[in-house]
């Protein structure tokens, strides 16, 4: 498709395929990634940048499942 002049858009959340595609399309591809501040806060703004080594899945996992764990913890007695 790209050889025919058609622009192609990919949204990839897996690090390996994103890095592989970036290497193969070097110079012909614009990589964007979501802004992430040093404190871990996300702004949901996109900036040009190569794929990172991590998808930050661990912090998302902790955020979701730690909340679930807290919701399921036995109620503490006030006696």
Secondary structure, DSSP 8 states (H G I E B T S, - for coil): -GGGT---------HHHHHHHHHHTTTT---EEEEE-TTS-EEEEEEE----S---HHHHHHHHHHHHHHHHS------
